[in-house]
């Protein structure tokens, strides 16, 4: 039985970039037949996912309207094989440096959902390739 790879995406509010990344990582991993469970969290989580983010994802066929942003915790980080930070300071949580990736230069969702989504999806390809290659050993 293949092992599930947990990936945690972290952005400041846990309601835009990390949500988009987790949603598309889960979709793309399923399309590739990879056992990946991606989740999102924020260092200062919002109460809800902004309407424009939820509506944009819904147009892409992903429904996050019932999802509530959560705060990043040591447990979430410990349970993740990979942690992708969108420019967040995670030092108080002591993330393992060998499993942490910084995507701090992804465009802001507030500047345009499409540009942020496209850049995130572009970066997910190599990340999923890396996970797939780890599965072979």
N, CA, C and O atoms as a GROMACS GRO file, in nm:
protein
  548
    1UNK      N    1   0.084  -0.118   0.000
    1UNK     CA    2   0.000   0.000   0.000
    1UNK      C    3   0.089   0.125   0.000
    1UNK      O    4   0.176   0.137   0.085
    2UNK      N    5   0.067   0.216  -0.095
    2UNK     CA    6   0.152   0.335  -0.100
    2UNK      C    7   0.132   0.425   0.021
    2UNK      O    8   0.022   0.435   0.077
    3UNK      N    9   0.238   0.488   0.059
    3UNK     CA   10   0.229   0.578   0.174
    3UNK      C   11   0.180   0.714   0.130
    3UNK      O   12   0.210   0.759   0.019
    4UNK      N   13   0.105   0.780   0.216
    4UNK     CA   14   0.053   0.914   0.187
    4UNK      C   15   0.158   1.018   0.222
    4UNK      O   16   0.216   1.014   0.331
    5UNK      N   17   0.182   1.109   0.130
    5UNK     CA   18   0.276   1.218   0.150
    5UNK      C   19   0.197   1.342   0.191
    5UNK      O   20   0.112   1.390   0.115
    6UNK      N   21   0.224   1.395   0.309
    6UNK     CA   22   0.157   1.515   0.357
    6UNK      C   23   0.239   1.638   0.321
    6UNK      O   24   0.359   1.646   0.349
    7UNK      N   25   0.172   1.734   0.260
    7UNK     CA   26   0.236   1.861   0.223
    7UNK      C   27   0.154   1.972   0.287
    7UNK      O   28   0.032   1.975   0.275
    8UNK      N   29   0.223   2.061   0.356
    8UNK     CA   30   0.158   2.174   0.422
    8UNK      C   31   0.199   2.303   0.353
    8UNK      O   32   0.318   2.332   0.339
    9UNK      N   33   0.100   2.382   0.311
    9UNK     CA   34   0.124   2.512   0.252
    9UNK      C   35   0.086   2.618   0.356
    9UNK      O   36  -0.022   2.612   0.414
   10UNK      N   37   0.176   2.715   0.377
   10UNK     CA   38   0.153   2.816   0.480
   10UNK      C   39   0.166   2.955   0.420
   10UNK      O   40   0.268   2.989   0.360
   11UNK      N   41   0.061   3.035   0.437
   11UNK     CA   42   0.068   3.177   0.403
   11UNK      C   43   0.023   3.257   0.525
   11UNK      O   44  -0.020   3.201   0.625
   12UNK      N   45   0.035   3.385   0.516
   12UNK     CA   46   0.010   3.470   0.632
   12UNK      C   47  -0.130   3.450   0.687
   12UNK      O   48  -0.146   3.423   0.806
   13UNK      N   49  -0.232   3.462   0.603
   13UNK     CA   50  -0.371   3.453   0.650
   13UNK      C   51  -0.433   3.315   0.636
   13UNK      O   52  -0.543   3.291   0.684
   14UNK      N   53  -0.363   3.223   0.569
   14UNK     CA   54  -0.415   3.089   0.552
   14UNK      C   55  -0.544   3.084   0.472
   14UNK      O   56  -0.624   2.991   0.486
   15UNK      N   57  -0.563   3.185   0.387
   15UNK     CA   58  -0.691   3.196   0.319
   15UNK      C   59  -0.681   3.226   0.169
   15UNK      O   60  -0.784   3.244   0.103
   16UNK      N   61  -0.561   3.232   0.117
   16UNK     CA   62  -0.548   3.262  -0.027
   16UNK      C   63  -0.441   3.171  -0.088
   16UNK      O   64  -0.474   3.062  -0.135
   17UNK      N   65  -0.315   3.214  -0.088
   17UNK     CA   66  -0.211   3.135  -0.156
   17UNK      C   67  -0.204   2.992  -0.107
   17UNK      O   68  -0.197   2.899  -0.187
   18UNK      N   69  -0.206   2.973   0.024
   18UNK     CA   70  -0.194   2.837   0.076
   18UNK      C   71  -0.316   2.752   0.041
   18UNK      O   72  -0.303   2.632   0.016
   19UNK      N   73  -0.433   2.814   0.038
   19UNK     CA   74  -0.556   2.742   0.002
   19UNK      C   75  -0.552   2.702  -0.145
   19UNK      O   76  -0.585   2.589  -0.180
   20UNK      N   77  -0.511   2.795  -0.230
   20UNK     CA   78  -0.499   2.768  -0.373
   20UNK      C   79  -0.398   2.656  -0.396
   20UNK      O   80  -0.424   2.562  -0.472
   21UNK      N   81  -0.284   2.666  -0.330
   21UNK     CA   82  -0.178   2.565  -0.348
   21UNK      C   83  -0.224   2.427  -0.302
   21UNK      O   84  -0.202   2.329  -0.373
   22UNK      N   85  -0.286   2.419  -0.186
   22UNK     CA   86  -0.332   2.290  -0.136
   22UNK      C   87  -0.439   2.230  -0.228
   22UNK      O   88  -0.436   2.110  -0.258
   23UNK      N   89  -0.532   2.313  -0.271
   23UNK     CA   90  -0.640   2.265  -0.358
   23UNK      C   91  -0.586   2.208  -0.489
   23UNK      O   92  -0.625   2.100  -0.532
   24UNK      N   93  -0.496   2.283  -0.552
   24UNK     CA   94  -0.441   2.236  -0.679
   24UNK      C   95  -0.342   2.121  -0.659
   24UNK      O   96  -0.333   2.034  -0.746
   25UNK      N   97  -0.269   2.118  -0.549
   25UNK     CA   98  -0.179   2.006  -0.522
   25UNK      C   99  -0.259   1.877  -0.509
   25UNK      O  100  -0.220   1.774  -0.563
   26UNK      N  101  -0.371   1.883  -0.438
   26UNK     CA  102  -0.456   1.764  -0.424
   26UNK      C  103  -0.512   1.720  -0.558
   26UNK      O  104  -0.516   1.601  -0.590
   27UNK      N  105  -0.556   1.817  -0.638
   27UNK     CA  106  -0.613   1.784  -0.770
   27UNK      C  107  -0.506   1.722  -0.860
   27UNK      O  108  -0.528   1.617  -0.920
   28UNK      N  109  -0.391   1.789  -0.871
   28UNK     CA  110  -0.286   1.741  -0.961
   28UNK      C  111  -0.228   1.608  -0.916
   28UNK      O  112  -0.196   1.523  -0.999
   29UNK      N  113  -0.216   1.589  -0.785
   29UNK     CA  114  -0.165   1.462  -0.734
   29UNK      C  115  -0.263   1.349  -0.768
   29UNK      O  116  -0.221   1.240  -0.807
   30UNK      N  117  -0.391   1.374  -0.752
   30UNK     CA  118  -0.492   1.273  -0.786
   30UNK      C  119  -0.485   1.238  -0.935
   30UNK      O  120  -0.495   1.122  -0.973
   31UNK      N  121  -0.469   1.341  -1.018
   31UNK     CA  122  -0.458   1.316  -1.162
   31UNK      C  123  -0.337   1.230  -1.196
   31UNK      O  124  -0.340   1.154  -1.292
   32UNK      N  125  -0.230   1.243  -1.117
   32UNK     CA  126  -0.107   1.166  -1.139
   32UNK      C  127  -0.109   1.031  -1.067
   32UNK      O  128  -0.018   0.950  -1.084
   33UNK      N  129  -0.212   1.008  -0.988
   33UNK     CA  130  -0.219   0.884  -0.911
   33UNK      C  131  -0.125   0.882  -0.791
   33UNK      O  132  -0.085   0.775  -0.746
   34UNK      N  133  -0.089   0.999  -0.740
   34UNK     CA  134   0.000   1.009  -0.625
   34UNK      C  135  -0.082   1.016  -0.496
   34UNK      O  136  -0.187   1.079  -0.491
   35UNK      N  137  -0.032   0.950  -0.393
   35UNK     CA  138  -0.095   0.956  -0.261
   35UNK      C  139  -0.041   1.079  -0.188
   35UNK      O  140   0.056   1.071  -0.112
   36UNK      N  141  -0.105   1.193  -0.213
   36UNK     CA  142  -0.065   1.319  -0.152
   36UNK      C  143  -0.186   1.379  -0.082
   36UNK      O  144  -0.296   1.381  -0.137
   37UNK      N  145  -0.164   1.428   0.038
   37UNK     CA  146  -0.266   1.503   0.109
   37UNK      C  147  -0.207   1.640   0.140
   37UNK      O  148  -0.120   1.654   0.225
   38UNK      N  149  -0.256   1.739   0.069
   38UNK     CA  150  -0.208   1.876   0.090
   38UNK      C  151  -0.308   1.951   0.177
   38UNK      O  152  -0.430   1.935   0.164
   39UNK      N  153  -0.255   2.034   0.265
   39UNK     CA  154  -0.340   2.116   0.351
   39UNK      C  155  -0.281   2.256   0.358
   39UNK      O  156  -0.167   2.280   0.318
   40UNK      N  157  -0.361   2.347   0.411
   40UNK     CA  158  -0.319   2.487   0.420
   40UNK      C  159  -0.334   2.537   0.562
   40UNK      O  160  -0.414   2.485   0.641
   41UNK      N  161  -0.254   2.639   0.594
   41UNK     CA  162  -0.260   2.700   0.727
   41UNK      C  163  -0.204   2.842   0.716
   41UNK      O  164  -0.142   2.879   0.616
   42UNK      N  165  -0.229   2.920   0.819
   42UNK     CA  166  -0.180   3.058   0.821
   42UNK      C  167  -0.110   3.090   0.951
   42UNK      O  168  -0.141   3.033   1.056
   43UNK      N  169  -0.016   3.184   0.944
   43UNK     CA  170   0.050   3.228   1.066
   43UNK      C  171  -0.040   3.323   1.145
   43UNK      O  172  -0.029   3.330   1.267
   44UNK      N  173  -0.127   3.394   1.077
   44UNK     CA  174  -0.229   3.479   1.139
   44UNK      C  175  -0.358   3.458   1.061
   44UNK      O  176  -0.398   3.543   0.982
   45UNK      N  177  -0.424   3.343   1.085
   45UNK     CA  178  -0.536   3.303   0.999
   45UNK      C  179  -0.655   3.398   1.003
   45UNK      O  180  -0.692   3.451   1.108
   46UNK      N  181  -0.715   3.415   0.885
   46UNK     CA  182  -0.840   3.489   0.872
   46UNK      C  183  -0.953   3.406   0.931
   46UNK      O  184  -0.936   3.287   0.959
   47UNK      N  185  -1.067   3.470   0.949
   47UNK     CA  186  -1.187   3.401   0.996
   47UNK      C  187  -1.248   3.314   0.886
   47UNK      O  188  -1.310   3.211   0.913
   48UNK      N  189  -1.230   3.359   0.760
   48UNK     CA  190  -1.290   3.289   0.646
   48UNK      C  191  -1.205   3.311   0.522
   48UNK      O  192  -1.122   3.402   0.517
   49UNK      N  193  -1.227   3.228   0.423
   49UNK     CA  194  -1.162   3.246   0.294
   49UNK      C  195  -1.235   3.360   0.223
   49UNK      O  196  -1.358   3.359   0.215
   50UNK      N  197  -1.161   3.459   0.172
   50UNK     CA  198  -1.227   3.571   0.104
   50UNK      C  199  -1.316   3.522  -0.012
   50UNK      O  200  -1.283   3.426  -0.081
   51UNK      N  201  -1.426   3.590  -0.029
   51UNK     CA  202  -1.525   3.551  -0.130
   51UNK      C  203  -1.463   3.542  -0.269
   51UNK      O  204  -1.492   3.448  -0.342
   52UNK      N  205  -1.376   3.639  -0.306
   52UNK     CA  206  -1.320   3.636  -0.440
   52UNK      C  207  -1.228   3.515  -0.461
   52UNK      O  208  -1.217   3.464  -0.573
   53UNK      N  209  -1.163   3.468  -0.355
   53UNK     CA  210  -1.078   3.349  -0.366
   53UNK      C  211  -1.166   3.225  -0.382
   53UNK      O  212  -1.142   3.141  -0.468
   54UNK      N  213  -1.269   3.214  -0.298
   54UNK     CA  214  -1.359   3.099  -0.305
   54UNK      C  215  -1.430   3.093  -0.440
   54UNK      O  216  -1.443   2.986  -0.499
   55UNK      N  217  -1.475   3.208  -0.489
   55UNK     CA  218  -1.544   3.211  -0.619
   55UNK      C  219  -1.450   3.177  -0.734
   55UNK      O  220  -1.488   3.108  -0.829
   56UNK      N  221  -1.327   3.226  -0.726
   56UNK     CA  222  -1.229   3.197  -0.832
   56UNK      C  223  -1.196   3.048  -0.834
   56UNK      O  224  -1.188   2.988  -0.941
   57UNK      N  225  -1.176   2.989  -0.718
   57UNK     CA  226  -1.149   2.846  -0.712
   57UNK      C  227  -1.271   2.766  -0.760
   57UNK      O  228  -1.255   2.664  -0.827
   58UNK      N  229  -1.390   2.812  -0.727
   58UNK     CA  230  -1.510   2.743  -0.773
   58UNK      C  231  -1.519   2.744  -0.925
   58UNK      O  232  -1.560   2.645  -0.986
   59UNK      N  233  -1.480   2.856  -0.987
   59UNK     CA  234  -1.476   2.861  -1.135
   59UNK      C  235  -1.375   2.762  -1.190
   59UNK      O  236  -1.390   2.714  -1.303
   60UNK      N  237  -1.272   2.730  -1.111
   60UNK     CA  238  -1.173   2.630  -1.152
   60UNK      C  239  -1.216   2.488  -1.113
   60UNK      O  240  -1.140   2.393  -1.130
   61UNK      N  241  -1.338   2.475  -1.062
   61UNK     CA  242  -1.391   2.343  -1.028
   61UNK      C  243  -1.352   2.294  -0.890
   61UNK      O  244  -1.362   2.174  -0.864
   62UNK      N  245  -1.309   2.383  -0.802
   62UNK     CA  246  -1.268   2.345  -0.667
   62UNK      C  247  -1.353   2.424  -0.568
   62UNK      O  248  -1.356   2.547  -0.572
   63UNK      N  249  -1.423   2.353  -0.480
   63UNK     CA  250  -1.514   2.417  -0.386
   63UNK      C  251  -1.451   2.423  -0.247
   63UNK      O  252  -1.435   2.320  -0.181
   64UNK      N  253  -1.416   2.543  -0.202
   64UNK     CA  254  -1.359   2.562  -0.068
   64UNK      C  255  -1.451   2.648   0.019
   64UNK      O  256  -1.409   2.700   0.122
   65UNK      N  257  -1.576   2.664  -0.023
   65UNK     CA  258  -1.668   2.754   0.048
   65UNK      C  259  -1.693   2.714   0.192
   65UNK      O  260  -1.724   2.800   0.275
   66UNK      N  261  -1.680   2.588   0.224
   66UNK     CA  262  -1.702   2.542   0.363
   66UNK      C  263  -1.572   2.534   0.443
   66UNK      O  264  -1.574   2.507   0.563
   67UNK      N  265  -1.460   2.558   0.378
   67UNK     CA  266  -1.330   2.547   0.445
   67UNK      C  267  -1.306   2.669   0.532
   67UNK      O  268  -1.340   2.781   0.492
   68UNK      N  269  -1.249   2.648   0.649
   68UNK     CA  270  -1.216   2.756   0.742
   68UNK      C  271  -1.065   2.758   0.761
   68UNK      O  272  -1.005   2.654   0.790
   69UNK      N  273  -1.002   2.875   0.746
   69UNK     CA  274  -0.857   2.883   0.768
   69UNK      C  275  -0.818   2.840   0.909
   69UNK      O  276  -0.889   2.866   1.005
   70UNK      N  277  -0.704   2.773   0.919
   70UNK     CA  278  -0.652   2.729   1.048
   70UNK      C  279  -0.513   2.787   1.070
   70UNK      O  280  -0.443   2.822   0.975
   71UNK      N  281  -0.476   2.796   1.195
   71UNK     CA  282  -0.342   2.844   1.229
   71UNK      C  283  -0.240   2.732   1.219
   71UNK      O  284  -0.269   2.616   1.248
   72UNK      N  285  -0.121   2.769   1.176
   72UNK     CA  286  -0.014   2.670   1.165
   72UNK      C  287   0.033   2.634   1.306
   72UNK      O  288   0.045   2.719   1.393
   73UNK      N  289   0.058   2.505   1.326
   73UNK     CA  290   0.102   2.454   1.456
   73UNK      C  291   0.224   2.366   1.438
   73UNK      O  292   0.256   2.322   1.327
   74UNK      N  293   0.292   2.341   1.548
   74UNK     CA  294   0.405   2.247   1.544
   74UNK      C  295   0.360   2.109   1.497
   74UNK      O  296   0.434   2.042   1.425
   75UNK      N  297   0.241   2.067   1.536
   75UNK     CA  298   0.191   1.935   1.497
   75UNK      C  299   0.171   1.927   1.345
   75UNK      O  300   0.207   1.827   1.283
   76UNK      N  301   0.112   2.033   1.286
   76UNK     CA  302   0.095   2.033   1.141
   76UNK      C  303   0.229   2.024   1.070
   76UNK      O  304   0.244   1.951   0.972
   77UNK      N  305   0.326   2.097   1.120
   77UNK     CA  306   0.460   2.095   1.058
   77UNK      C  307   0.526   1.959   1.078
   77UNK      O  308   0.586   1.905   0.984
   78UNK      N  309   0.515   1.904   1.197
   78UNK     CA  310   0.574   1.772   1.224
   78UNK      C  311   0.516   1.663   1.134
   78UNK      O  312   0.588   1.572   1.092
   79UNK      N  313   0.388   1.674   1.104
   79UNK     CA  314   0.321   1.571   1.023
   79UNK      C  315   0.340   1.590   0.873
   79UNK      O  316   0.295   1.507   0.794
   80UNK      N  317   0.405   1.698   0.833
   80UNK     CA  318   0.424   1.726   0.690
   80UNK      C  319   0.559   1.676   0.642
   80UNK      O  320   0.662   1.697   0.705
   81UNK      N  321   0.554   1.609   0.528
   81UNK     CA  322   0.678   1.567   0.464
   81UNK      C  323   0.748   1.687   0.400
   81UNK      O  324   0.870   1.696   0.398
   82UNK      N  325   0.667   1.778   0.348
   82UNK     CA  326   0.717   1.903   0.290
   82UNK      C  327   0.634   2.017   0.346
   82UNK      O  328   0.513   2.005   0.363
   83UNK      N  329   0.700   2.129   0.375
   83UNK     CA  330   0.632   2.253   0.418
   83UNK      C  331   0.670   2.359   0.316
   83UNK      O  332   0.788   2.387   0.294
   84UNK      N  333   0.568   2.419   0.255
   84UNK     CA  334   0.590   2.526   0.159
   84UNK      C  335   0.538   2.654   0.221
   84UNK      O  336   0.420   2.666   0.253
   85UNK      N  337   0.628   2.750   0.239
   85UNK     CA  338   0.593   2.878   0.300
   85UNK      C  339   0.589   2.986   0.193
   85UNK      O  340   0.679   2.996   0.110
   86UNK      N  341   0.486   3.065   0.198
   86UNK     CA  342   0.475   3.180   0.109
   86UNK      C  343   0.527   3.304   0.181
   86UNK      O  344   0.454   3.399   0.206
   87UNK      N  345   0.657   3.300   0.215
   87UNK     CA  346   0.723   3.414   0.277
   87UNK      C  347   0.692   3.433   0.424
   87UNK      O  348   0.711   3.543   0.477
   88UNK      N  349   0.646   3.329   0.492
   88UNK     CA  350   0.611   3.340   0.634
   88UNK      C  351   0.731   3.310   0.722
   88UNK      O  352   0.817   3.229   0.687
   89UNK      N  353   0.735   3.376   0.836
   89UNK     CA  354   0.838   3.347   0.935
   89UNK      C  355   0.788   3.230   1.020
   89UNK      O  356   0.697   3.246   1.101
   90UNK      N  357   0.847   3.115   1.001
   90UNK     CA  358   0.807   2.996   1.074
   90UNK      C  359   0.907   2.961   1.184
   90UNK      O  360   0.900   2.852   1.242
   91UNK      N  361   0.999   3.051   1.214
   91UNK     CA  362   1.107   3.020   1.308
   91UNK      C  363   1.055   2.986   1.448
   91UNK      O  364   1.118   2.907   1.518
   92UNK      N  365   0.943   3.042   1.490
   92UNK     CA  366   0.890   3.010   1.623
   92UNK      C  367   0.841   2.866   1.631
   92UNK      O  368   0.824   2.811   1.740
   93UNK      N  369   0.820   2.805   1.514
   93UNK     CA  370   0.771   2.668   1.508
   93UNK      C  371   0.882   2.568   1.481
   93UNK      O  372   0.860   2.448   1.484
   94UNK      N  373   1.001   2.618   1.454
   94UNK     CA  374   1.117   2.534   1.430
   94UNK      C  375   1.093   2.430   1.319
   94UNK      O  376   1.107   2.310   1.343
   95UNK      N  377   1.058   2.477   1.199
   95UNK     CA  378   1.037   2.381   1.091
   95UNK      C  379   1.169   2.318   1.047
   95UNK      O  380   1.273   2.383   1.051
   96UNK      N  381   1.164   2.194   1.006
   96UNK     CA  382   1.287   2.128   0.959
   96UNK      C  383   1.331   2.190   0.827
   96UNK      O  384   1.257   2.188   0.728
   97UNK      N  385   1.451   2.245   0.825
   97UNK     CA  386   1.500   2.317   0.709
   97UNK      C  387   1.511   2.230   0.585
   97UNK      O  388   1.494   2.279   0.473
   98UNK      N  389   1.538   2.101   0.603
   98UNK     CA  390   1.552   2.014   0.488
   98UNK      C  391   1.418   1.979   0.422
   98UNK      O  392   1.416   1.921   0.314
   99UNK      N  393   1.308   2.013   0.487
   99UNK     CA  394   1.175   1.985   0.431
   99UNK      C  395   1.094   2.111   0.406
   99UNK      O  396   0.975   2.103   0.376
  100UNK      N  397   1.157   2.228   0.420
  100UNK     CA  398   1.086   2.355   0.405
  100UNK      C  399   1.130   2.425   0.277
  100UNK      O  400   1.249   2.439   0.250
  101UNK      N  401   1.032   2.469   0.200
  101UNK     CA  402   1.055   2.539   0.074
  101UNK      C  403   0.991   2.676   0.086
  101UNK      O  404   0.880   2.688   0.139
  102UNK      N  405   1.058   2.779   0.037
  102UNK     CA  406   1.003   2.914   0.044
  102UNK      C  407   0.963   2.961  -0.096
  102UNK      O  408   1.047   2.972  -0.185
  103UNK      N  409   0.836   2.988  -0.114
  103UNK     CA  410   0.784   3.042  -0.239
  103UNK      C  411   0.741   3.187  -0.213
  103UNK      O  412   0.627   3.224  -0.240
  104UNK      N  413   0.833   3.268  -0.162
  104UNK     CA  414   0.799   3.404  -0.120
  104UNK      C  415   0.776   3.502  -0.236
  104UNK      O  416   0.731   3.614  -0.213
  105UNK      N  417   0.807   3.462  -0.358
  105UNK     CA  418   0.794   3.554  -0.470
  105UNK      C  419   0.673   3.524  -0.559
  105UNK      O  420   0.667   3.571  -0.672
  106UNK      N  421   0.578   3.446  -0.509
  106UNK     CA  422   0.454   3.424  -0.583
  106UNK      C  423   0.372   3.552  -0.577
  106UNK      O  424   0.361   3.613  -0.470
  107UNK      N  425   0.314   3.595  -0.690
  107UNK     CA  426   0.235   3.719  -0.689
  107UNK      C  427   0.121   3.714  -0.588
  107UNK      O  428   0.067   3.607  -0.559
  108UNK      N  429   0.086   3.828  -0.535
  108UNK     CA  430  -0.024   3.838  -0.439
  108UNK      C  431  -0.156   3.807  -0.508
  108UNK      O  432  -0.180   3.851  -0.621
  109UNK      N  433  -0.242   3.734  -0.441
  109UNK     CA  434  -0.373   3.702  -0.495
  109UNK      C  435  -0.455   3.829  -0.511
  109UNK      O  436  -0.537   3.840  -0.602
  110UNK      N  437  -0.434   3.924  -0.423
  110UNK     CA  438  -0.507   4.052  -0.432
  110UNK      C  439  -0.470   4.130  -0.557
  110UNK      O  440  -0.545   4.218  -0.600
  111UNK      N  441  -0.355   4.100  -0.615
  111UNK     CA  442  -0.315   4.165  -0.741
  111UNK      C  443  -0.367   4.091  -0.863
  111UNK      O  444  -0.352   4.139  -0.976
  112UNK      N  445  -0.428   3.976  -0.842
  112UNK     CA  446  -0.484   3.899  -0.953
  112UNK      C  447  -0.478   3.751  -0.925
  112UNK      O  448  -0.370   3.692  -0.916
  113UNK      N  449  -0.593   3.690  -0.911
  113UNK     CA  450  -0.602   3.548  -0.883
  113UNK      C  451  -0.530   3.465  -0.990
  113UNK      O  452  -0.454   3.374  -0.957
  114UNK      N  453  -0.555   3.496  -1.117
  114UNK     CA  454  -0.500   3.416  -1.226
  114UNK      C  455  -0.349   3.408  -1.224
  114UNK      O  456  -0.292   3.300  -1.242
  115UNK      N  457  -0.283   3.520  -1.203
  115UNK     CA  458  -0.136   3.522  -1.202
  115UNK      C  459  -0.082   3.441  -1.084
  115UNK      O  460   0.014   3.365  -1.099
  116UNK      N  461  -0.144   3.456  -0.967
  116UNK     CA  462  -0.099   3.381  -0.850
  116UNK      C  463  -0.123   3.232  -0.871
  116UNK      O  464  -0.034   3.150  -0.846
  117UNK      N  465  -0.244   3.196  -0.916
  117UNK     CA  466  -0.277   3.056  -0.941
  117UNK      C  467  -0.181   2.992  -1.041
  117UNK      O  468  -0.130   2.883  -1.019
  118UNK      N  469  -0.157   3.062  -1.151
  118UNK     CA  470  -0.071   3.006  -1.255
  118UNK      C  471   0.071   2.982  -1.205
  118UNK      O  472   0.132   2.880  -1.238
  119UNK      N  473   0.123   3.074  -1.126
  119UNK     CA  474   0.258   3.057  -1.072
  119UNK      C  475   0.263   2.942  -0.971
  119UNK      O  476   0.359   2.865  -0.969
  120UNK      N  477   0.160   2.932  -0.889
  120UNK     CA  478   0.154   2.822  -0.792
  120UNK      C  479   0.148   2.688  -0.865
  120UNK      O  480   0.222   2.596  -0.831
  121UNK      N  481   0.060   2.677  -0.963
  121UNK     CA  482   0.045   2.552  -1.038
  121UNK      C  483   0.176   2.516  -1.110
  121UNK      O  484   0.213   2.399  -1.116
  122UNK      N  485   0.244   2.617  -1.164
  122UNK     CA  486   0.372   2.593  -1.231
  122UNK      C  487   0.473   2.531  -1.134
  122UNK      O  488   0.548   2.442  -1.171
  123UNK      N  489   0.474   2.578  -1.011
  123UNK     CA  490   0.569   2.527  -0.911
  123UNK      C  491   0.528   2.392  -0.854
  123UNK      O  492   0.612   2.316  -0.806
  124UNK      N  493   0.399   2.361  -0.861
  124UNK     CA  494   0.353   2.233  -0.808
  124UNK      C  495   0.405   2.116  -0.891
  124UNK      O  496   0.427   2.007  -0.837
  125UNK      N  497   0.423   2.136  -1.020
  125UNK     CA  498   0.474   2.028  -1.106
  125UNK      C  499   0.604   1.970  -1.054
  125UNK      O  500   0.611   1.850  -1.028
  126UNK      N  501   0.708   2.052  -1.037
  126UNK     CA  502   0.835   1.999  -0.984
  126UNK      C  503   0.823   1.943  -0.842
  126UNK      O  504   0.890   1.845  -0.808
  127UNK      N  505   0.739   2.003  -0.759
  127UNK     CA  506   0.720   1.951  -0.624
  127UNK      C  507   0.661   1.810  -0.628
  127UNK      O  508   0.708   1.720  -0.559
  128UNK      N  509   0.558   1.792  -0.710
  128UNK     CA  510   0.496   1.659  -0.722
  128UNK      C  511   0.591   1.560  -0.790
  128UNK      O  512   0.590   1.442  -0.756
  129UNK      N  513   0.672   1.607  -0.886
  129UNK     CA  514   0.774   1.520  -0.947
  129UNK      C  515   0.870   1.469  -0.841
  129UNK      O  516   0.907   1.351  -0.842
  130UNK      N  517   0.910   1.556  -0.750
  130UNK     CA  518   1.002   1.519  -0.643
  130UNK      C  519   0.938   1.414  -0.552
  130UNK      O  520   1.003   1.317  -0.512
  131UNK      N  521   0.812   1.435  -0.518
  131UNK     CA  522   0.742   1.338  -0.434
  131UNK      C  523   0.728   1.205  -0.507
  131UNK      O  524   0.747   1.099  -0.446
  132UNK      N  525   0.696   1.209  -0.636
  132UNK     CA  526   0.682   1.086  -0.715
  132UNK      C  527   0.813   1.010  -0.720
  132UNK      O  528   0.814   0.888  -0.711
  133UNK      N  529   0.924   1.082  -0.735
  133UNK     CA  530   1.054   1.014  -0.742
  133UNK      C  531   1.090   0.953  -0.607
  133UNK      O  532   1.158   0.850  -0.602
  134UNK      N  533   1.049   1.013  -0.498
  134UNK     CA  534   1.073   0.957  -0.365
  134UNK      C  535   0.994   0.829  -0.346
  134UNK      O  536   1.034   0.741  -0.269
  135UNK      N  537   0.881   0.817  -0.415
  135UNK     CA  538   0.796   0.698  -0.408
  135UNK      C  539   0.864   0.576  -0.470
  135UNK      O  540   0.830   0.463  -0.435
  136UNK      N  541   0.956   0.599  -0.559
  136UNK     CA  542   1.019   0.487  -0.632
  136UNK      C  543   1.122   0.412  -0.549
  136UNK      O  544   1.166   0.304  -0.588
  137UNK      N  545   1.160   0.467  -0.437
  137UNK     CA  546   1.265   0.404  -0.356
  137UNK      C  547   1.211   0.334  -0.236
  137UNK      O  548   1.287   0.276  -0.159
   0.00000   0.00000   0.00000
